[in-house]
Amino acid sequence: MQLWEEMALAREAAKEEGRTVNFIVLICKKLKKNKSVEEIAEELETDFAIVQDICEVARPFAPEYDENKVFEAW
């Protein structure tokens, strides 16, 4: 594999990780506002199952919901 291909793959992986972190941050903000999984999924217009999984991972970090710790646990 060429160096430029490796760099492109690494860049794409970093972008995907950034999107995931941003998604977890949004969910944690809504959890801090005591929103339900259903409300969060509806507001973010995303799959209920994914939001539910992230909320289950985030639950032990309540009430602060440290996004970095949730992401590491995810």
GUTIVEX-270733 format. One record per atom (N, C-alpha, C): residue in one letter; chain; atom name; x, y, z. Coordinates in pm, whole numbers, plus 32768, in hexadecimal, padded with zeros to 4 digits. Example, Ala and Ser with C-alpha at 12.3 -4.5 7.8 and 13.67 -1.06 7.14 Angstrom:
REM residues 2
residu = a; chaine = A; atome = N; u = 8527; v = 7DC7; w = 830C
residu = a; chaine = A; atome = CA; u = 84CE; v = 7E3E; w = 830C
residu = a; chaine = A; atome = C; u = 8528; v = 7EB6; w = 830C
residu = s; chaine = A; atome = N; u = 8505; v = 7F1F; w = 82C4
residu = s; chaine = A; atome = CA; u = 8557; v = 7F96; w = 82CA
residu = s; chaine = A; atome = C; u = 850A; v = 8003; w = 8313
REM end
This chain:
REM residues 74
residu = m; chaine = A; atome = N; u = 8055; v = 7F8A; w = 8000
residu = m; chaine = A; atome = CA; u = 8000; v = 8000; w = 8000
residu = m; chaine = A; atome = C; u = 805A; v = 807C; w = 8000
residu = q; chaine = A; atome = N; u = 8034; v = 80DB; w = 7FB1
residu = q; chaine = A; atome = CA; u = 807F; v = 8157; w = 7FA5
residu = q; chaine = A; atome = C; u = 806B; v = 81AD; w = 8022
residu = l; chaine = A; atome = N; u = 80CA; v = 8202; w = 803D
residu = l; chaine = A; atome = CA; u = 80C2; v = 825C; w = 80B0
residu = l; chaine = A; atome = C; u = 8047; v = 82B5; w = 80A7
residu = w; chaine = A; atome = N; u = 8029; v = 82E9; w = 8031
residu = w; chaine = A; atome = CA; u = 7FB5; v = 8342; w = 8022
residu = w; chaine = A; atome = C; u = 7F33; v = 82F7; w = 803C
residu = e; chaine = A; atome = N; u = 7F2F; v = 8275; w = 801A
residu = e; chaine = A; atome = CA; u = 7EB8; v = 8225; w = 8037
residu = e; chaine = A; atome = C; u = 7EA6; v = 820F; w = 80CC
residu = e; chaine = A; atome = N; u = 7F15; v = 81F6; w = 810F
residu = e; chaine = A; atome = CA; u = 7F11; v = 81E5; w = 81A0
residu = e; chaine = A; atome = C; u = 7EE5; v = 8266; w = 81E4
residu = m; chaine = A; atome = N; u = 7F17; v = 82D7; w = 81B4
residu = m; chaine = A; atome = CA; u = 7EF0; v = 8357; w = 81EE
residu = m; chaine = A; atome = C; u = 7E5D; v = 8374; w = 81D7
residu = a; chaine = A; atome = N; u = 7E2A; v = 8351; w = 8162
residu = a; chaine = A; atome = CA; u = 7D9C; v = 8366; w = 8143
residu = a; chaine = A; atome = C; u = 7D45; v = 8310; w = 819D
residu = l; chaine = A; atome = N; u = 7D6C; v = 8293; w = 81B3
residu = l; chaine = A; atome = CA; u = 7D21; v = 823A; w = 820B
residu = l; chaine = A; atome = C; u = 7D23; v = 826E; w = 829C
residu = a; chaine = A; atome = N; u = 7D97; v = 829C; w = 82C8
residu = a; chaine = A; atome = CA; u = 7DA2; v = 82D1; w = 8350
residu = a; chaine = A; atome = C; u = 7D4C; v = 834E; w = 8360
residu = r; chaine = A; atome = N; u = 7D4B; v = 83A2; w = 82FB
residu = r; chaine = A; atome = CA; u = 7CFC; v = 841C; w = 82FF
residu = r; chaine = A; atome = C; u = 7C66; v = 83FA; w = 8305
residu = e; chaine = A; atome = N; u = 7C3C; v = 8397; w = 82B6
residu = e; chaine = A; atome = CA; u = 7BAF; v = 836E; w = 82B7
residu = e; chaine = A; atome = C; u = 7B88; v = 8331; w = 833D
residu = a; chaine = A; atome = N; u = 7BE2; v = 82E3; w = 8378
residu = a; chaine = A; atome = CA; u = 7BC7; v = 82A8; w = 83FB
residu = a; chaine = A; atome = C; u = 7BBA; v = 8315; w = 8465
residu = a; chaine = A; atome = N; u = 7C0D; v = 837B; w = 845D
residu = a; chaine = A; atome = CA; u = 7C06; v = 83EA; w = 84BB
residu = a; chaine = A; atome = C; u = 7B83; v = 8437; w = 84AD
residu = k; chaine = A; atome = N; u = 7B56; v = 8449; w = 8432
residu = k; chaine = A; atome = CA; u = 7AD6; v = 848E; w = 841A
residu = k; chaine = A; atome = C; u = 7A63; v = 843E; w = 8457
residu = e; chaine = A; atome = N; u = 7A64; v = 83BC; w = 8443
residu = e; chaine = A; atome = CA; u = 79FA; v = 8366; w = 8478
residu = e; chaine = A; atome = C; u = 79FA; v = 836A; w = 8511
residu = e; chaine = A; atome = N; u = 7A70; v = 8367; w = 854B
residu = e; chaine = A; atome = CA; u = 7A79; v = 836F; w = 85DD
residu = e; chaine = A; atome = C; u = 7A43; v = 83F5; w = 860E
residu = g; chaine = A; atome = N; u = 7A60; v = 845F; w = 85C7
residu = g; chaine = A; atome = CA; u = 7A2E; v = 84E3; w = 85EC
residu = g; chaine = A; atome = C; u = 7997; v = 84EA; w = 85E5
residu = r; chaine = A; atome = N; u = 795B; v = 84AC; w = 8580
residu = r; chaine = A; atome = CA; u = 78CA; v = 84A9; w = 8576
residu = r; chaine = A; atome = C; u = 788D; v = 845B; w = 85EA
residu = t; chaine = A; atome = N; u = 78CD; v = 83ED; w = 860F
residu = t; chaine = A; atome = CA; u = 789D; v = 839C; w = 867E
residu = t; chaine = A; atome = C; u = 78A5; v = 83E9; w = 8701
residu = v; chaine = A; atome = N; u = 7915; v = 842C; w = 8718
residu = v; chaine = A; atome = CA; u = 7925; v = 847C; w = 8791
residu = v; chaine = A; atome = C; u = 78BA; v = 84E9; w = 8795
residu = n; chaine = A; atome = N; u = 78A4; v = 852C; w = 8727
residu = n; chaine = A; atome = CA; u = 783F; v = 8597; w = 8722
residu = n; chaine = A; atome = C; u = 77B4; v = 855F; w = 8740
residu = f; chaine = A; atome = N; u = 7794; v = 84EA; w = 870C
residu = f; chaine = A; atome = CA; u = 7713; v = 84AA; w = 8724
residu = f; chaine = A; atome = C; u = 7704; v = 848A; w = 87B9
residu = i; chaine = A; atome = N; u = 776D; v = 8455; w = 87F6
residu = i; chaine = A; atome = CA; u = 7769; v = 8435; w = 8885
residu = i; chaine = A; atome = C; u = 775A; v = 84B4; w = 88D8
residu = v; chaine = A; atome = N; u = 779D; v = 851F; w = 88B0
residu = v; chaine = A; atome = CA; u = 7790; v = 859F; w = 88F7
residu = v; chaine = A; atome = C; u = 7700; v = 85CE; w = 88F3
residu = l; chaine = A; atome = N; u = 76C0; v = 85C6; w = 887F
residu = l; chaine = A; atome = CA; u = 7634; v = 85F0; w = 8873
residu = l; chaine = A; atome = C; u = 75DA; v = 859C; w = 88CD
residu = i; chaine = A; atome = N; u = 75EF; v = 851B; w = 88CD
residu = i; chaine = A; atome = CA; u = 759D; v = 84C3; w = 8921
residu = i; chaine = A; atome = C; u = 75B2; v = 84E2; w = 89B4
residu = c; chaine = A; atome = N; u = 762E; v = 84F6; w = 89DC
residu = c; chaine = A; atome = CA; u = 764B; v = 8515; w = 8A69
residu = c; chaine = A; atome = C; u = 760B; v = 859A; w = 8A94
residu = k; chaine = A; atome = N; u = 760C; v = 85FC; w = 8A3D
residu = k; chaine = A; atome = CA; u = 75CC; v = 867C; w = 8A5C
residu = k; chaine = A; atome = C; u = 7538; v = 8668; w = 8A76
residu = k; chaine = A; atome = N; u = 74FA; v = 8614; w = 8A25
residu = k; chaine = A; atome = CA; u = 746A; v = 85FB; w = 8A34
residu = k; chaine = A; atome = C; u = 744E; v = 85A7; w = 8AB1
residu = l; chaine = A; atome = N; u = 74A8; v = 854C; w = 8AD2
residu = l; chaine = A; atome = CA; u = 7498; v = 84FE; w = 8B4D
residu = l; chaine = A; atome = C; u = 74A1; v = 8559; w = 8BC8
residu = k; chaine = A; atome = N; u = 74F9; v = 85BB; w = 8BC2
residu = k; chaine = A; atome = CA; u = 7506; v = 861B; w = 8C31
residu = k; chaine = A; atome = C; u = 7485; v = 8669; w = 8C46
residu = k; chaine = A; atome = N; u = 7435; v = 8675; w = 8BDB
residu = k; chaine = A; atome = CA; u = 73B5; v = 86BC; w = 8BE4
residu = k; chaine = A; atome = C; u = 7343; v = 865A; w = 8C05
residu = n; chaine = A; atome = N; u = 7369; v = 85E0; w = 8C2E
residu = n; chaine = A; atome = CA; u = 730A; v = 8577; w = 8C55
residu = n; chaine = A; atome = C; u = 72A9; v = 8550; w = 8BE6
residu = k; chaine = A; atome = N; u = 72D8; v = 8551; w = 8B6C
residu = k; chaine = A; atome = CA; u = 7285; v = 8527; w = 8AFB
residu = k; chaine = A; atome = C; u = 7288; v = 848E; w = 8AF2
residu = s; chaine = A; atome = N; u = 721A; v = 8455; w = 8AC3
residu = s; chaine = A; atome = CA; u = 7212; v = 83C3; w = 8AB4
residu = s; chaine = A; atome = C; u = 7258; v = 8398; w = 8A34
residu = v; chaine = A; atome = N; u = 7272; v = 8317; w = 8A2C
residu = v; chaine = A; atome = CA; u = 72B1; v = 82E0; w = 89B4
residu = v; chaine = A; atome = C; u = 725B; v = 82FD; w = 8939
residu = e; chaine = A; atome = N; u = 71D7; v = 82EE; w = 8948
residu = e; chaine = A; atome = CA; u = 717C; v = 8308; w = 88DA
residu = e; chaine = A; atome = C; u = 7185; v = 8399; w = 88AB
residu = e; chaine = A; atome = N; u = 7187; v = 83F6; w = 890B
residu = e; chaine = A; atome = CA; u = 7190; v = 8484; w = 88E8
residu = e; chaine = A; atome = C; u = 7214; v = 84A3; w = 88A1
residu = i; chaine = A; atome = N; u = 727F; v = 846A; w = 88D4
residu = i; chaine = A; atome = CA; u = 7303; v = 8484; w = 889A
residu = i; chaine = A; atome = C; u = 7308; v = 844F; w = 880A
residu = a; chaine = A; atome = N; u = 72DA; v = 83D4; w = 87F6
residu = a; chaine = A; atome = CA; u = 72DB; v = 8399; w = 876F
residu = a; chaine = A; atome = C; u = 7287; v = 83EC; w = 870F
residu = e; chaine = A; atome = N; u = 7214; v = 8419; w = 873F
residu = e; chaine = A; atome = CA; u = 71BD; v = 846A; w = 86EA
residu = e; chaine = A; atome = C; u = 71FD; v = 84F0; w = 86C9
residu = e; chaine = A; atome = N; u = 7235; v = 8533; w = 872E
residu = e; chaine = A; atome = CA; u = 7271; v = 85B7; w = 8718
residu = e; chaine = A; atome = C; u = 72EB; v = 85AF; w = 86BD
residu = l; chaine = A; atome = N; u = 7338; v = 8544; w = 86CA
residu = l; chaine = A; atome = CA; u = 73AF; v = 8535; w = 8676
residu = l; chaine = A; atome = C; u = 7390; v = 84EF; w = 85F2
residu = e; chaine = A; atome = N; u = 7313; v = 84C7; w = 85E2
residu = e; chaine = A; atome = CA; u = 72E6; v = 8483; w = 8569
residu = e; chaine = A; atome = C; u = 7342; v = 840F; w = 8546
residu = t; chaine = A; atome = N; u = 7353; v = 83B6; w = 85A8
residu = t; chaine = A; atome = CA; u = 73AA; v = 8344; w = 8595
residu = t; chaine = A; atome = C; u = 736B; v = 82C6; w = 85CF
residu = d; chaine = A; atome = N; u = 73AB; v = 8257; w = 85B8
residu = d; chaine = A; atome = CA; u = 7378; v = 81D5; w = 85E1
residu = d; chaine = A; atome = C; u = 7370; v = 81C8; w = 8679
residu = f; chaine = A; atome = N; u = 72FD; v = 819E; w = 86A8
residu = f; chaine = A; atome = CA; u = 72E4; v = 818E; w = 8737
residu = f; chaine = A; atome = C; u = 734A; v = 812F; w = 8777
residu = a; chaine = A; atome = N; u = 7368; v = 80C0; w = 8734
residu = a; chaine = A; atome = CA; u = 73C1; v = 805B; w = 876C
residu = a; chaine = A; atome = C; u = 744E; v = 8092; w = 8786
residu = i; chaine = A; atome = N; u = 747F; v = 80E3; w = 872B
residu = i; chaine = A; atome = CA; u = 7505; v = 811D; w = 873C
residu = i; chaine = A; atome = C; u = 7505; v = 817B; w = 87B3
residu = v; chaine = A; atome = N; u = 74A1; v = 81D0; w = 87BB
residu = v; chaine = A; atome = CA; u = 7498; v = 822F; w = 882B
residu = v; chaine = A; atome = C; u = 748A; v = 81E2; w = 88AE
residu = q; chaine = A; atome = N; u = 743A; v = 817A; w = 88AE
residu = q; chaine = A; atome = CA; u = 7428; v = 812A; w = 8927
residu = q; chaine = A; atome = C; u = 74AB; v = 80EB; w = 8954
residu = d; chaine = A; atome = N; u = 74F9; v = 80B6; w = 88F6
residu = d; chaine = A; atome = CA; u = 757A; v = 807A; w = 8918
residu = d; chaine = A; atome = C; u = 75D8; v = 80E1; w = 8956
residu = i; chaine = A; atome = N; u = 75DF; v = 8156; w = 891A
residu = i; chaine = A; atome = CA; u = 7637; v = 81BE; w = 894F
residu = i; chaine = A; atome = C; u = 7607; v = 81EC; w = 89D8
residu = c; chaine = A; atome = N; u = 7584; v = 81F8; w = 89EA
residu = c; chaine = A; atome = CA; u = 754E; v = 8220; w = 8A6C
residu = c; chaine = A; atome = C; u = 756E; v = 81B9; w = 8AD8
residu = e; chaine = A; atome = N; u = 756B; v = 8139; w = 8AB5
residu = e; chaine = A; atome = CA; u = 758D; v = 80D0; w = 8B15
residu = e; chaine = A; atome = C; u = 7620; v = 80D9; w = 8B3C
residu = v; chaine = A; atome = N; u = 7675; v = 80F6; w = 8ADB
residu = v; chaine = A; atome = CA; u = 7704; v = 8106; w = 8AF9
residu = v; chaine = A; atome = C; u = 771A; v = 8182; w = 8B4F
residu = a; chaine = A; atome = N; u = 76CC; v = 81EC; w = 8B36
residu = a; chaine = A; atome = CA; u = 76DC; v = 826B; w = 8B7D
residu = a; chaine = A; atome = C; u = 76A4; v = 8269; w = 8C0C
residu = r; chaine = A; atome = N; u = 7644; v = 8210; w = 8C25
residu = r; chaine = A; atome = CA; u = 75FE; v = 820E; w = 8CA6
residu = r; chaine = A; atome = C; u = 765C; v = 820D; w = 8D1F
residu = p; chaine = A; atome = N; u = 76C7; v = 81BD; w = 8D21
residu = p; chaine = A; atome = CA; u = 7720; v = 81BD; w = 8D97
residu = p; chaine = A; atome = C; u = 7767; v = 8243; w = 8DAD
residu = f; chaine = A; atome = N; u = 7768; v = 8299; w = 8D49
residu = f; chaine = A; atome = CA; u = 77AE; v = 8318; w = 8D54
residu = f; chaine = A; atome = C; u = 7752; v = 838B; w = 8D7C
residu = a; chaine = A; atome = N; u = 76D5; v = 8369; w = 8DA0
residu = a; chaine = A; atome = CA; u = 7674; v = 83CE; w = 8DCA
residu = a; chaine = A; atome = C; u = 769C; v = 8408; w = 8E51
residu = p; chaine = A; atome = N; u = 767D; v = 8480; w = 8E73
residu = p; chaine = A; atome = CA; u = 7633; v = 84E2; w = 8E25
residu = p; chaine = A; atome = C; u = 768C; v = 853C; w = 8DCF
residu = e; chaine = A; atome = N; u = 7711; v = 852C; w = 8DD7
residu = e; chaine = A; atome = CA; u = 7769; v = 8584; w = 8D89
residu = e; chaine = A; atome = C; u = 776C; v = 855D; w = 8CF5
residu = y; chaine = A; atome = N; u = 7761; v = 84DC; w = 8CD8
residu = y; chaine = A; atome = CA; u = 7768; v = 84A8; w = 8C50
residu = y; chaine = A; atome = C; u = 77E3; v = 84DF; w = 8C06
residu = d; chaine = A; atome = N; u = 7858; v = 84C0; w = 8C3D
residu = d; chaine = A; atome = CA; u = 78D7; v = 84EA; w = 8C00
residu = d; chaine = A; atome = C; u = 78E2; v = 84A9; w = 8B75
residu = e; chaine = A; atome = N; u = 78DA; v = 84FD; w = 8B0D
residu = e; chaine = A; atome = CA; u = 78D8; v = 84CC; w = 8A84
residu = e; chaine = A; atome = C; u = 7952; v = 8479; w = 8A61
residu = n; chaine = A; atome = N; u = 79C6; v = 84A1; w = 8A94
residu = n; chaine = A; atome = CA; u = 7A42; v = 8457; w = 8A76
residu = n; chaine = A; atome = C; u = 7A3E; v = 83CB; w = 8AB2
residu = k; chaine = A; atome = N; u = 7A0D; v = 83C0; w = 8B2C
residu = k; chaine = A; atome = CA; u = 7A05; v = 833D; w = 8B6C
residu = k; chaine = A; atome = C; u = 799D; v = 82E6; w = 8B28
residu = v; chaine = A; atome = N; u = 792D; v = 8323; w = 8B00
residu = v; chaine = A; atome = CA; u = 78C6; v = 82D8; w = 8AB8
residu = v; chaine = A; atome = C; u = 78FE; v = 82A6; w = 8A34
residu = f; chaine = A; atome = N; u = 7947; v = 82F9; w = 89ED
residu = f; chaine = A; atome = CA; u = 7981; v = 82D1; w = 896D
residu = f; chaine = A; atome = C; u = 79E3; v = 825E; w = 8982
residu = e; chaine = A; atome = N; u = 7A38; v = 8267; w = 89E6
residu = e; chaine = A; atome = CA; u = 7A99; v = 81FD; w = 8A02
residu = e; chaine = A; atome = C; u = 7A51; v = 817A; w = 8A23
residu = a; chaine = A; atome = N; u = 79E4; v = 8183; w = 8A6F
residu = a; chaine = A; atome = CA; u = 7999; v = 810C; w = 8A93
residu = a; chaine = A; atome = C; u = 794E; v = 80D3; w = 8A1B
residu = w; chaine = A; atome = N; u = 7928; v = 8127; w = 89BE
residu = w; chaine = A; atome = CA; u = 78DD; v = 80FF; w = 8948
residu = w; chaine = A; atome = C; u = 7937; v = 80AF; w = 88EE
REM end
